[in-house]
Amino acid sequence: MPRRGGRDGNHGKPRSRGGAVPDESRRRAIGKLGGLLALGSVGGAELTGASLATAAETRGVGRIRQSVCQWCYDKIPLDDLCAAAKRLGLESVELLGEKDWATVKRHGLTCAMANGPSTIPVGFNRLAEHDRLVAESERLLPLAAAAGLPNMIVFSGNRGGMSDGEGLENCATGLRRITPLAEKLGVTVCMELLNSKVDHADYMCDRTPWGAELVRRVGSPRFKLLYDIYHMQIMEGDVVRTIRDNIAHIGHFHTGGVPGRHEIDETQELFYPMIMRAIADTGFKGFVAQEFIPSRADPIASLAQGVRICDV
Protein backbone atom coordinates (compact mmCIF):
# COMPACT_ATOMS: atom_id res chain seq x y z
CA MET A 1 0.00 0.00 0.00
CA PRO A 2 1.18 3.61 -0.44
CA ARG A 3 3.15 4.15 2.76
CA ARG A 4 3.93 5.18 3.77
CA GLY A 5 21.32 -6.62 -1.10
CA GLY A 6 20.22 -7.57 -4.79
CA ARG A 7 22.61 -7.92 -7.74
CA ASP A 8 22.00 -8.29 -11.42
CA GLY A 9 23.19 -11.56 -12.93
CA ASN A 10 22.72 -14.39 -15.40
CA HIS A 11 21.15 -16.72 -12.80
CA GLY A 12 22.50 -19.89 -14.37
CA LYS A 13 21.31 -19.49 -17.95
CA PRO A 14 23.40 -21.76 -20.23
CA ARG A 15 25.90 -19.96 -22.44
CA SER A 16 28.18 -21.13 -25.20
CA ARG A 17 31.84 -20.15 -25.40
CA GLY A 18 32.47 -16.46 -25.78
CA GLY A 19 29.30 -15.56 -23.82
CA ALA A 20 26.91 -15.91 -26.74
CA VAL A 21 23.34 -16.91 -25.94
CA PRO A 22 22.45 -20.33 -27.45
CA ASP A 23 20.00 -20.35 -30.36
CA GLU A 24 17.00 -21.44 -28.24
CA SER A 25 17.65 -18.77 -25.63
CA ARG A 26 18.11 -16.22 -28.40
CA ARG A 27 14.76 -17.16 -29.91
CA ARG A 28 13.06 -16.72 -26.53
CA ALA A 29 14.74 -13.34 -26.03
CA ILE A 30 13.76 -12.17 -29.53
CA GLY A 31 10.15 -13.20 -28.88
CA LYS A 32 10.04 -11.18 -25.68
CA LEU A 33 11.77 -8.23 -27.32
CA GLY A 34 9.28 -8.28 -30.17
CA GLY A 35 6.42 -8.14 -27.70
CA LEU A 36 7.94 -5.15 -25.98
CA LEU A 37 8.57 -3.41 -29.27
CA ALA A 38 4.88 -3.88 -30.03
CA LEU A 39 4.12 -2.31 -26.66
CA GLY A 40 6.21 0.72 -27.65
CA SER A 41 5.78 3.12 -24.79
CA VAL A 42 3.97 2.92 -21.49
CA GLY A 43 1.92 5.79 -20.16
CA GLY A 44 4.12 8.29 -21.99
CA ALA A 45 7.28 6.71 -20.52
CA GLU A 46 9.31 5.55 -23.51
CA LEU A 47 10.65 2.01 -23.31
CA THR A 48 14.30 2.74 -24.01
CA GLY A 49 16.83 0.42 -25.60
CA ALA A 50 18.14 -0.34 -22.13
CA SER A 51 14.73 -1.34 -20.80
CA LEU A 52 13.99 -3.42 -23.89
CA ALA A 53 17.28 -5.28 -23.60
CA THR A 54 16.73 -5.81 -19.90
CA ALA A 55 13.16 -7.00 -20.33
CA ALA A 56 13.99 -9.28 -23.23
CA GLU A 57 16.01 -11.58 -20.97
CA THR A 58 13.95 -11.10 -17.81
CA ARG A 59 12.23 -14.43 -17.31
CA GLY A 60 14.18 -17.62 -16.87
CA VAL A 61 13.84 -20.09 -14.01
CA GLY A 62 10.40 -19.03 -12.78
CA ARG A 63 10.29 -20.57 -9.28
CA ILE A 64 8.85 -17.31 -7.94
CA ARG A 65 5.37 -16.20 -9.00
CA GLN A 66 5.67 -12.45 -9.40
CA SER A 67 3.26 -9.54 -9.12
CA VAL A 68 3.60 -5.75 -9.08
CA CYS A 69 1.90 -3.16 -6.86
CA GLN A 70 0.04 -0.59 -8.93
CA TRP A 71 0.55 2.36 -6.57
CA CYS A 72 4.30 2.39 -7.31
CA TYR A 73 3.48 3.15 -10.98
CA ASP A 74 0.54 5.48 -10.48
CA LYS A 75 1.59 7.78 -13.34
CA ILE A 76 1.15 4.91 -15.81
CA PRO A 77 -2.43 4.09 -16.86
CA LEU A 78 -3.53 0.74 -15.48
CA ASP A 79 -4.11 -0.75 -18.93
CA ASP A 80 -0.55 0.15 -19.95
CA LEU A 81 0.93 -1.18 -16.72
CA CYS A 82 -0.96 -4.45 -17.18
CA ALA A 83 0.35 -4.75 -20.74
CA ALA A 84 3.91 -4.17 -19.56
CA ALA A 85 3.51 -6.64 -16.68
CA LYS A 86 2.22 -9.28 -19.07
CA ARG A 87 5.17 -8.75 -21.42
CA LEU A 88 7.57 -9.13 -18.51
CA GLY A 89 6.04 -12.45 -17.46
CA LEU A 90 4.29 -11.24 -14.31
CA GLU A 91 1.04 -12.90 -13.30
CA SER A 92 -0.57 -10.05 -11.39
CA VAL A 93 -1.01 -6.34 -10.79
CA GLU A 94 -2.18 -5.85 -7.22
CA LEU A 95 -3.45 -3.62 -4.43
CA LEU A 96 -6.46 -2.72 -6.55
CA GLY A 97 -10.06 -2.00 -5.68
CA GLU A 98 -13.00 -3.87 -7.15
CA LYS A 99 -13.52 -1.42 -10.02
CA ASP A 100 -10.11 -2.38 -11.46
CA TRP A 101 -10.25 -6.17 -11.22
CA ALA A 102 -11.84 -6.56 -14.64
CA THR A 103 -8.99 -4.59 -16.21
CA VAL A 104 -6.28 -6.96 -15.03
CA LYS A 105 -8.40 -9.95 -16.01
CA ARG A 106 -8.76 -8.55 -19.52
CA HIS A 107 -4.97 -8.69 -19.83
CA GLY A 108 -4.82 -12.31 -18.68
CA LEU A 109 -3.60 -11.33 -15.21
CA THR A 110 -4.96 -11.54 -11.69
CA CYS A 111 -4.91 -9.17 -8.73
CA ALA A 112 -2.93 -11.26 -6.26
CA MET A 113 -3.73 -8.98 -3.31
CA ALA A 114 -7.05 -7.14 -3.34
CA ASN A 115 -7.69 -4.05 -1.29
CA GLY A 116 -9.60 -4.87 1.87
CA PRO A 117 -11.88 -3.25 4.44
CA SER A 118 -9.37 -1.54 6.73
CA THR A 119 -6.85 1.28 6.53
CA ILE A 120 -3.33 1.24 7.95
CA PRO A 121 -4.09 3.39 11.04
CA VAL A 122 -7.63 2.08 11.71
CA GLY A 123 -7.90 -1.68 11.74
CA PHE A 124 -8.87 -4.83 13.57
CA ASN A 125 -7.25 -3.94 16.90
CA ARG A 126 -10.22 -1.65 17.66
CA LEU A 127 -13.29 -3.49 18.92
CA ALA A 128 -15.46 -0.50 18.02
CA GLU A 129 -14.48 -0.97 14.34
CA HIS A 130 -15.30 -4.67 14.13
CA ASP A 131 -18.90 -4.49 12.98
CA ARG A 132 -17.98 -2.11 10.16
CA LEU A 133 -14.91 -4.11 9.12
CA VAL A 134 -16.76 -7.41 9.24
CA ALA A 135 -19.65 -6.04 7.18
CA GLU A 136 -17.28 -4.70 4.52
CA SER A 137 -15.32 -7.96 4.51
CA GLU A 138 -18.54 -9.89 4.01
CA ARG A 139 -19.26 -7.68 1.01
CA LEU A 140 -15.75 -7.84 -0.51
CA LEU A 141 -14.86 -11.50 -0.01
CA PRO A 142 -17.60 -12.89 -2.30
CA LEU A 143 -16.63 -10.33 -4.96
CA ALA A 144 -12.98 -11.32 -4.73
CA ALA A 145 -13.88 -15.00 -4.93
CA ALA A 146 -16.11 -14.42 -7.96
CA ALA A 147 -13.23 -12.61 -9.67
CA GLY A 148 -10.87 -15.49 -8.88
CA LEU A 149 -8.61 -13.43 -6.61
CA PRO A 150 -6.52 -15.33 -4.06
CA ASN A 151 -5.97 -12.78 -1.27
CA MET A 152 -7.40 -9.72 0.48
CA ILE A 153 -5.31 -7.35 2.59
CA VAL A 154 -6.12 -6.16 6.12
CA PHE A 155 -4.28 -4.10 8.73
CA SER A 156 -3.99 -4.14 12.50
CA GLY A 157 -4.32 -0.38 12.95
CA ASN A 158 -2.17 1.85 15.14
CA ARG A 159 -1.58 1.30 18.85
CA GLY A 160 -2.94 4.63 20.08
CA GLY A 161 -1.87 3.74 23.62
CA MET A 162 -3.20 0.16 23.44
CA SER A 163 -0.94 -2.63 24.65
CA ASP A 164 0.28 -5.17 22.12
CA GLY A 165 -1.39 -7.95 24.11
CA GLU A 166 -4.80 -6.27 24.04
CA GLY A 167 -4.43 -5.47 20.35
CA LEU A 168 -3.48 -9.05 19.60
CA GLU A 169 -6.60 -10.43 21.23
CA ASN A 170 -8.81 -7.77 19.64
CA CYS A 171 -7.46 -8.55 16.18
CA ALA A 172 -7.99 -12.27 16.71
CA THR A 173 -11.56 -11.69 17.86
CA GLY A 174 -12.41 -9.63 14.79
CA LEU A 175 -10.65 -11.82 12.27
CA ARG A 176 -12.30 -14.98 13.59
CA ARG A 177 -15.60 -13.42 12.54
CA ILE A 178 -14.59 -13.31 8.85
CA THR A 179 -12.37 -16.36 8.39
CA PRO A 180 -15.27 -18.88 8.16
CA LEU A 181 -16.51 -17.02 5.07
CA ALA A 182 -12.95 -16.74 3.72
CA GLU A 183 -12.55 -20.51 4.15
CA LYS A 184 -15.85 -21.19 2.39
CA LEU A 185 -14.91 -18.95 -0.54
CA GLY A 186 -11.24 -19.91 -0.80
CA VAL A 187 -9.84 -16.37 -0.31
CA THR A 188 -6.94 -15.82 2.10
CA VAL A 189 -7.04 -12.76 4.36
CA CYS A 190 -3.51 -11.38 4.83
CA MET A 191 -2.44 -8.86 7.47
CA GLU A 192 0.56 -6.83 6.43
CA LEU A 193 3.65 -6.42 8.57
CA LEU A 194 4.77 -2.76 8.36
CA ASN A 195 7.58 -0.85 10.02
CA SER A 196 6.74 1.65 12.74
CA LYS A 197 10.27 3.11 12.77
CA VAL A 198 10.39 5.02 9.48
CA ASP A 199 7.09 4.94 7.58
CA HIS A 200 4.16 4.10 9.87
CA ALA A 201 4.74 5.36 13.38
CA ASP A 202 2.66 3.54 16.01
CA TYR A 203 1.48 0.73 13.67
CA MET A 204 0.85 -2.37 15.78
CA CYS A 205 1.60 -5.33 13.47
CA ASP A 206 5.25 -4.32 13.15
CA ARG A 207 7.07 -7.50 14.22
CA THR A 208 6.97 -11.03 12.84
CA PRO A 209 6.55 -12.75 16.25
CA TRP A 210 3.46 -10.65 16.99
CA GLY A 211 2.01 -11.46 13.56
CA ALA A 212 2.83 -15.16 13.84
CA GLU A 213 1.10 -15.34 17.21
CA LEU A 214 -1.95 -13.68 15.67
CA VAL A 215 -2.04 -16.34 12.94
CA ARG A 216 -1.93 -19.04 15.61
CA ARG A 217 -4.74 -17.44 17.62
CA VAL A 218 -7.01 -16.97 14.62
CA GLY A 219 -6.39 -20.61 13.75
CA SER A 220 -7.60 -20.56 10.15
CA PRO A 221 -5.84 -21.75 6.99
CA ARG A 222 -7.30 -18.66 5.33
CA PHE A 223 -5.52 -16.14 7.55
CA LYS A 224 -1.83 -15.43 6.93
CA LEU A 225 0.73 -12.66 7.04
CA LEU A 226 1.84 -10.41 4.22
CA TYR A 227 5.58 -10.33 4.92
CA ASP A 228 6.98 -7.08 3.52
CA ILE A 229 10.73 -7.61 3.17
CA TYR A 230 11.45 -3.88 3.11
CA HIS A 231 9.51 -3.19 6.30
CA MET A 232 10.84 -6.16 8.24
CA GLN A 233 14.46 -5.44 7.29
CA ILE A 234 13.97 -2.06 8.95
CA MET A 235 12.33 -3.51 12.06
CA GLU A 236 14.13 -6.82 12.56
CA GLY A 237 16.73 -7.74 9.94
CA ASP A 238 17.62 -11.45 9.86
CA VAL A 239 15.21 -11.73 6.93
CA VAL A 240 16.10 -15.16 5.53
CA ARG A 241 16.05 -16.94 8.90
CA THR A 242 12.77 -15.25 9.81
CA ILE A 243 11.15 -16.31 6.54
CA ARG A 244 12.32 -19.90 6.92
CA ASP A 245 11.12 -20.10 10.53
CA ASN A 246 7.71 -18.55 9.80
CA ILE A 247 6.87 -19.63 6.26
CA ALA A 248 3.82 -21.57 7.50
CA HIS A 249 2.36 -18.25 8.67
CA ILE A 250 3.17 -16.26 5.51
CA GLY A 251 0.80 -16.00 2.55
CA HIS A 252 2.37 -13.24 0.45
CA PHE A 253 5.55 -11.14 0.09
CA HIS A 254 6.41 -7.59 -0.94
CA THR A 255 9.82 -6.29 -2.02
CA GLY A 256 11.58 -2.94 -1.67
CA GLY A 257 15.13 -1.65 -1.41
CA VAL A 258 16.47 -0.57 1.99
CA PRO A 259 16.91 2.30 2.62
CA GLY A 260 14.49 4.35 0.57
CA ARG A 261 12.16 1.71 -0.89
CA HIS A 262 13.66 2.07 -4.35
CA GLU A 263 15.16 -0.47 -6.77
CA ILE A 264 16.22 -3.84 -5.32
CA ASP A 265 19.64 -3.95 -7.00
CA GLU A 266 23.16 -3.27 -5.69
CA THR A 267 22.22 0.30 -4.68
CA GLN A 268 20.65 -0.98 -1.44
CA GLU A 269 21.60 -3.34 1.39
CA LEU A 270 19.58 -6.51 0.78
CA PHE A 271 20.70 -9.34 -1.51
CA TYR A 272 17.41 -10.27 -3.12
CA PRO A 273 18.56 -13.32 -5.12
CA MET A 274 19.39 -15.13 -1.87
CA ILE A 275 16.12 -14.05 -0.28
CA MET A 276 14.16 -15.32 -3.29
CA ARG A 277 16.03 -18.63 -3.29
CA ALA A 278 15.23 -19.04 0.39
CA ILE A 279 11.54 -18.42 -0.30
CA ALA A 280 11.48 -20.81 -3.27
CA ASP A 281 13.35 -23.50 -1.34
CA THR A 282 10.58 -23.59 1.29
CA GLY A 283 8.14 -24.71 -1.41
CA PHE A 284 6.16 -21.46 -1.16
CA LYS A 285 3.51 -21.34 -3.91
CA GLY A 286 2.12 -17.84 -3.39
CA PHE A 287 3.15 -14.50 -4.87
CA VAL A 288 6.05 -12.12 -4.42
CA ALA A 289 5.04 -8.59 -5.45
CA GLN A 290 7.44 -5.86 -6.52
CA GLU A 291 6.62 -2.88 -4.28
CA PHE A 292 9.61 -0.64 -4.75
CA ILE A 293 9.26 2.94 -5.99
CA PRO A 294 11.30 3.38 -9.20
CA SER A 295 13.80 6.20 -8.84
CA ARG A 296 15.01 6.25 -12.44
CA ALA A 297 13.69 7.89 -15.60
CA ASP A 298 12.48 4.59 -17.10
CA PRO A 299 10.23 2.92 -14.48
CA ILE A 300 9.54 -0.13 -16.65
CA ALA A 301 13.28 -0.76 -16.96
CA SER A 302 13.47 -0.71 -13.16
CA LEU A 303 10.55 -3.14 -12.95
CA ALA A 304 12.14 -5.44 -15.53
CA GLN A 305 15.38 -5.43 -13.55
CA GLY A 306 13.53 -6.26 -10.33
CA VAL A 307 11.66 -9.11 -12.02
CA ARG A 308 14.93 -10.54 -13.33
CA ILE A 309 16.64 -10.27 -9.93
CA CYS A 310 13.80 -12.23 -8.31
CA ASP A 311 13.68 -14.93 -10.98
CA VAL A 312 15.70 -17.65 -9.26
CORCOR-V717314 format. One record per backbone hydrogen bond with DSSP energy under -0.5 kcal/mol. NH is the residue of the N-H (numbers start at 1). CO is the residue of the C=O. If there is no record, write none. Layout:
BEGIN
nh->NH co->CO
nh->NH co->CO
END
This chain:
BEGIN
nh->4 co->2
nh->6 co->265
nh->13 co->10
nh->16 co->20
nh->19 co->16
nh->20 co->17
nh->22 co->14
nh->26 co->22
nh->27 co->23
nh->28 co->24
nh->29 co->25
nh->30 co->26
nh->31 co->27
nh->32 co->28
nh->33 co->29
nh->34 co->30
nh->35 co->31
nh->36 co->32
nh->37 co->33
nh->38 co->34
nh->39 co->35
nh->40 co->36
nh->41 co->39
nh->42 co->45
nh->43 co->41
nh->45 co->42
nh->46 co->44
nh->47 co->40
nh->48 co->46
nh->52 co->48
nh->53 co->49
nh->54 co->50
nh->55 co->51
nh->56 co->52
nh->57 co->53
nh->57 co->54
nh->58 co->55
nh->65 co->63
nh->65 co->286
nh->66 co->64
nh->67 co->288
nh->68 co->92
nh->69 co->290
nh->70 co->68
nh->70 co->94
nh->72 co->69
nh->73 co->70
nh->74 co->71
nh->76 co->73
nh->77 co->75
nh->81 co->77
nh->82 co->78
nh->83 co->79
nh->84 co->80
nh->85 co->81
nh->86 co->82
nh->87 co->83
nh->88 co->84
nh->89 co->86
nh->90 co->85
nh->91 co->66
nh->92 co->66
nh->93 co->110
nh->94 co->68
nh->95 co->113
nh->96 co->113
nh->100 co->97
nh->101 co->98
nh->104 co->100
nh->105 co->101
nh->106 co->102
nh->107 co->103
nh->107 co->104
nh->108 co->105
nh->109 co->104
nh->110 co->91
nh->112 co->110
nh->114 co->151
nh->115 co->96
nh->119 co->122
nh->123 co->121
nh->124 co->155
nh->125 co->156
nh->126 co->123
nh->127 co->125
nh->129 co->126
nh->130 co->127
nh->133 co->129
nh->134 co->130
nh->135 co->131
nh->136 co->132
nh->137 co->133
nh->138 co->134
nh->139 co->135
nh->140 co->136
nh->141 co->137
nh->142 co->138
nh->143 co->139
nh->144 co->140
nh->145 co->141
nh->146 co->142
nh->147 co->143
nh->148 co->145
nh->149 co->144
nh->152 co->188
nh->153 co->114
nh->154 co->190
nh->157 co->120
nh->158 co->121
nh->159 co->202
nh->162 co->159
nh->167 co->163
nh->168 co->164
nh->169 co->165
nh->170 co->166
nh->171 co->167
nh->172 co->168
nh->173 co->169
nh->174 co->170
nh->175 co->171
nh->176 co->172
nh->177 co->174
nh->178 co->175
nh->179 co->175
nh->182 co->178
nh->183 co->179
nh->184 co->180
nh->185 co->181
nh->186 co->182
nh->187 co->182
nh->188 co->150
nh->189 co->187
nh->189 co->222
nh->190 co->152
nh->191 co->224
nh->192 co->154
nh->193 co->226
nh->194 co->192
nh->194 co->205
nh->200 co->195
nh->203 co->200
nh->204 co->157
nh->206 co->204
nh->211 co->207
nh->212 co->208
nh->213 co->209
nh->214 co->210
nh->215 co->211
nh->216 co->212
nh->217 co->213
nh->218 co->214
nh->219 co->215
nh->223 co->220
nh->224 co->189
nh->225 co->249
nh->226 co->191
nh->227 co->225
nh->227 co->252
nh->228 co->226
nh->229 co->227
nh->229 co->254
nh->232 co->228
nh->233 co->229
nh->234 co->230
nh->235 co->231
nh->236 co->232
nh->237 co->232
nh->242 co->238
nh->243 co->239
nh->244 co->240
nh->245 co->241
nh->246 co->242
nh->247 co->243
nh->247 co->244
nh->249 co->246
nh->250 co->247
nh->251 co->225
nh->252 co->225
nh->253 co->287
nh->254 co->227
nh->255 co->289
nh->257 co->262
nh->261 co->257
nh->268 co->265
nh->269 co->258
nh->271 co->5
nh->272 co->270
nh->274 co->271
nh->275 co->271
nh->276 co->272
nh->277 co->273
nh->278 co->274
nh->279 co->275
nh->280 co->276
nh->281 co->277
nh->282 co->278
nh->282 co->279
nh->283 co->280
nh->284 co->279
nh->287 co->251
nh->288 co->65
nh->289 co->253
nh->290 co->67
nh->291 co->289
nh->293 co->261
nh->294 co->292
nh->299 co->297
nh->302 co->298
nh->303 co->299
nh->304 co->300
nh->305 co->301
nh->306 co->302
nh->307 co->303
nh->308 co->304
nh->309 co->305
nh->310 co->306
nh->311 co->308
nh->312 co->310
END
